[in-house]
């Protein structure tokens, strides 16, 4: 009888060890899956940033583009690099909240957008570069931080080929104060 009790205890311990090992393996697989997904997101963010900076460099190097357009694009680009801005924009998109700009900022945005839209007829290459600078900068922003939901990141990545620059610019400008266009050291040179 004592042998049977000891055997039952050993069986219970062995079963407990097997269950613990299975749980540990499941947790490790979950962590592995998370890191594979995060790595894929960061690779997409890297691709988007490269396209963003390549487009931004093309715009900055072109003398046809006004200082106002360049300043706006640098301001937006600097905002893309801020985690708090990304979180607020993601929250705004998630809740469907429309961005509210002051009348002055709205007027500046409209004037700049008129110039940007004029490039569609005169300089399609610049129009394309401006779209890519905004769209891929926006995509990289939401792909970089875990606080932004993957659903939003995927939607933005698919939308990066779209033309809704004014709405994206308004989203960014509504969330930030007058940010001076500070670019990370060597950002444009890295392209």
C-alpha positions as CSV (number, residue, x, y, z in Angstrom):
1,X,0.0,0.0,0.0
2,X,2.9,2.3,0.8
3,X,4.4,1.5,-2.6
4,X,1.1,2.5,-4.2
5,X,0.9,5.8,-2.4
6,X,4.5,6.6,-3.3
7,X,3.8,5.6,-7.0
8,X,0.8,7.9,-7.0
9,X,2.8,10.8,-5.7
10,X,5.5,10.2,-8.3
11,X,2.9,10.0,-11.0
12,X,1.4,13.2,-9.8
13,X,4.8,14.9,-9.7
14,X,5.6,13.6,-13.2
15,X,2.2,14.8,-14.5
16,X,2.8,18.2,-12.9
17,X,6.2,18.4,-14.4
18,X,4.9,17.5,-17.9
19,X,2.1,20.1,-17.6
20,X,4.6,22.8,-16.4
21,X,6.9,22.0,-19.3
22,X,4.0,22.1,-21.8
23,X,2.9,25.5,-20.3
24,X,6.5,26.8,-20.6
25,X,6.7,25.6,-24.2
26,X,3.4,27.3,-25.0
27,X,4.6,30.6,-23.4
28,X,7.9,30.5,-25.2
29,X,6.0,29.9,-28.5
30,X,3.8,32.8,-27.8
31,X,6.8,35.0,-27.1
32,X,8.5,33.8,-30.3
33,X,5.4,34.6,-32.3
34,X,5.2,38.1,-30.8
35,X,8.9,38.8,-31.6
36,X,8.5,37.5,-35.2
37,X,5.5,39.8,-35.7
38,X,7.2,42.7,-34.1
39,X,10.3,42.1,-36.3
40,X,8.1,42.1,-39.4
41,X,6.5,45.4,-38.3
42,X,9.9,47.0,-37.7
43,X,11.1,45.9,-41.1
44,X,8.0,47.5,-42.7
45,X,8.7,50.6,-40.7
46,X,12.3,50.7,-41.9
47,X,11.1,50.3,-45.5
48,X,8.6,53.1,-45.0
49,X,11.2,55.4,-43.4
50,X,13.6,54.8,-46.3
51,X,10.9,55.7,-48.8
52,X,9.9,58.7,-46.7
53,X,13.4,60.1,-46.5
54,X,14.2,59.4,-50.1
55,X,11.1,61.4,-51.1
56,X,11.8,64.1,-48.6
57,X,15.3,64.5,-50.0
58,X,14.0,64.8,-53.5
59,X,11.6,67.6,-52.4
60,X,14.2,69.5,-50.3
61,X,16.7,69.4,-53.2
62,X,14.2,70.8,-55.8
63,X,14.2,74.6,-56.1
64,X,10.7,74.7,-57.5
65,X,9.2,73.8,-54.1
66,X,8.5,76.8,-51.9
67,X,10.0,77.3,-48.5
68,X,6.5,77.0,-47.0
69,X,6.0,73.6,-48.4
70,X,9.4,72.4,-47.3
71,X,8.9,73.8,-43.8
72,X,5.5,72.1,-43.5
73,X,6.9,68.7,-44.7
74,X,9.9,69.0,-42.3
75,X,7.5,69.9,-39.5
76,X,5.3,66.8,-40.3
77,X,8.4,64.7,-40.7
78,X,9.7,65.8,-37.2
79,X,6.3,65.0,-35.7
80,X,6.4,61.5,-37.2
81,X,9.5,60.8,-35.1
82,X,7.7,61.5,-31.8
83,X,6.2,58.6,-29.9
84,X,3.6,60.8,-28.1
85,X,2.3,62.2,-31.4
86,X,2.0,58.7,-32.8
87,X,0.0,57.6,-29.8
88,X,-2.4,60.6,-30.0
89,X,-2.9,60.1,-33.7
90,X,-3.5,56.4,-33.3
91,X,-6.1,57.2,-30.6
92,X,-7.7,59.8,-32.8
93,X,-8.0,57.3,-35.6
94,X,-9.3,54.6,-33.3
95,X,-12.0,56.8,-31.9
96,X,-12.8,58.4,-35.3
97,X,-12.2,61.8,-33.8
98,X,-11.7,64.5,-36.5
99,X,-8.7,66.7,-36.1
100,X,-9.4,70.3,-35.2
101,X,-7.0,73.0,-36.5
102,X,-7.0,76.6,-35.5
103,X,-8.2,78.9,-38.3
104,X,-4.6,80.2,-38.9
105,X,-3.2,76.7,-39.2
106,X,-6.1,75.6,-41.4
107,X,-5.4,78.6,-43.7
108,X,-1.7,77.8,-43.9
109,X,-2.5,74.2,-44.6
110,X,-4.9,75.1,-47.4
111,X,-2.4,77.5,-49.0
112,X,0.3,74.9,-48.9
113,X,-2.0,72.2,-50.2
114,X,-2.9,74.4,-53.2
115,X,0.8,74.6,-54.1
116,X,1.1,70.8,-53.6
117,X,-1.9,70.1,-55.8
118,X,-0.6,72.4,-58.5
119,X,2.4,70.0,-58.8
120,X,0.0,67.3,-60.0
121,X,-0.3,69.1,-63.3
122,X,3.1,70.7,-63.6
123,X,5.5,68.3,-61.9
124,X,4.1,64.8,-61.4
125,X,7.4,63.7,-60.0
126,X,7.2,66.2,-57.2
127,X,3.6,65.4,-56.5
128,X,4.5,61.8,-56.2
129,X,7.5,62.6,-53.9
130,X,5.2,64.7,-51.6
131,X,2.7,61.9,-51.4
132,X,5.3,59.4,-50.6
133,X,7.0,61.7,-48.0
134,X,3.7,62.1,-46.1
135,X,2.2,58.7,-46.6
136,X,5.3,56.6,-45.9
137,X,6.3,58.9,-43.0
138,X,2.8,58.3,-41.6
139,X,3.1,54.6,-42.1
140,X,6.5,54.4,-40.4
141,X,5.2,56.3,-37.4
142,X,2.4,53.9,-36.6
143,X,4.6,50.8,-37.3
144,X,7.4,51.8,-34.9
145,X,5.7,51.7,-31.5
146,X,3.8,48.9,-29.8
147,X,1.3,51.4,-28.4
148,X,-0.2,51.8,-31.9
149,X,-2.4,49.0,-32.9
150,X,-1.4,46.7,-35.7
151,X,-4.8,47.1,-37.3
152,X,-4.1,50.8,-37.7
153,X,-0.5,50.1,-38.9
154,X,-1.7,47.7,-41.6
155,X,-4.4,50.1,-42.8
156,X,-2.0,52.9,-43.0
157,X,0.6,50.8,-44.9
158,X,-2.1,49.8,-47.5
159,X,-3.2,53.5,-47.6
160,X,0.4,54.7,-48.2
161,X,-0.2,54.5,-51.9
162,X,-3.3,56.8,-51.6
163,X,-3.7,60.5,-52.1
164,X,-5.2,61.8,-48.8
165,X,-2.3,64.0,-47.9
166,X,-4.3,66.9,-46.5
167,X,-6.2,64.8,-44.0
168,X,-3.0,63.1,-42.8
169,X,-1.2,66.5,-42.5
170,X,-4.2,67.9,-40.5
171,X,-4.1,64.8,-38.2
172,X,-0.5,65.5,-37.4
173,X,-0.7,69.3,-37.1
174,X,-3.8,69.0,-34.8
175,X,-1.7,66.9,-32.4
176,X,1.4,69.0,-32.1
177,X,2.4,72.5,-31.2
178,X,4.6,74.4,-33.6
179,X,7.4,71.9,-33.8
180,X,10.6,73.2,-35.3
181,X,11.7,70.9,-38.0
182,X,14.3,68.9,-36.1
183,X,15.6,65.9,-38.0
184,X,17.7,63.2,-36.5
185,X,21.4,63.7,-37.2
186,X,22.2,62.4,-40.6
187,X,18.6,61.5,-41.5
188,X,18.6,62.9,-45.0
189,X,22.2,61.9,-45.6
190,X,21.4,58.2,-44.7
191,X,19.3,57.9,-47.9
